[in-house]
Amino acid sequence: MKGKLFVIGCGPGSVKHLTERAREAVTESNIVIGYKTYIGLVKELITTQEVISTGMSEEVERVQKAIKLAEEGNKVAVVSSGDAGVYGMAGLVYEVLAGRGWTRKTGVEVEIVPGISAVNSVASLLGAPVMHDSCTISLSDHLTPWKVIEKRLHAAAEADFVIALYNPRSKKRVRQIEEAQKILLKYKSPDTPVGIVKSAYREKEHIVVTTLGRMLEHEIGMLTTIIIGNSSTFIHDGKIITPRGYEKKYDLTEEEQPLKKHERLKEENEPWALHGGQP
Ligand code: SAH
């Protein structure tokens, strides 16, 4: 039997948000490997597969093992939460493979199965906060120097991105979120809408809508993602909404638009655009 390595994004944590392909991949595999919490996300799909669950910060060993087992002819599923390509296992799998001289032709088959990342699942619970240009920043400095994270926080805030903060706090890393708030407040108003979601689509789901100035008054932990709005983000009836710009051009209360279809792309109706290549 020819081995295969699946790297699977399992989504936020409910089976309803697991893709069909993720489901098939787990079912097709004879070995499932992952951090114990993530194995829990797919436990309903586990029948005869051998399960290898490992602890946190054992990612390198986990990947080495998965590759070895696939090279021996097994179909191995490496499971991540959310999307495997967003602070997940996909990158490490390819890094380790590259280091071993793997090629598509000569090495084991690899399939990365995309999943719904926390930024998407959390946003859906908060309303529509990520509608416009956005970025994700992980506050974990276990593998990234804090100086680099600081620089990205400054740049993202200055550029008015909507920002999703992953890994905002753990038992040991408590200062990072405080420092991040201070940096963001240099550029953003304390009234900027902020959504804090713990365990999206899991049993202990908890949703908070607050502001940048007050965000630290709420519980923030390992299973939390924080979304910080841009300068036009607003809160309506508990939902966070970032406009895409329609309101500049359309009357959102009217069924009949004052600007007719043929006028909508005209230069005079988009004075903010880059016209004819001229600023
Ligand atoms: N690959 C994952 C991210 C793993 S890093 C993804 O794409 O979502 C771990 C961080 O992801 C957590 O600290 C938290 O910030 C976020 N996260 C993962 N699942 C979450 C969930 N169900 N609810 C809220 N945040 C989540």
Boltz pocket constraint, residues with backbone or C-beta under 6 A from the ligand:
constraints:
  - pocket:
      binder: B
      contacts: [[A, 11], [A, 12], [A, 13], [A, 80], [A, 81], [A, 82], [A, 83], [A, 84], [A, 85], [A, 86], [A, 87], [A, 88], [A, 116], [A, 117], [A, 118], [A, 119], [A, 122], [A, 165], [A, 166], [A, 167], [A, 168], [A, 197], [A, 198], [A, 199], [A, 200], [A, 201], [A, 202], [A, 221], [A, 222], [A, 223], [A, 224], [A, 225], [A, 226]]
      max_distance: 6.0
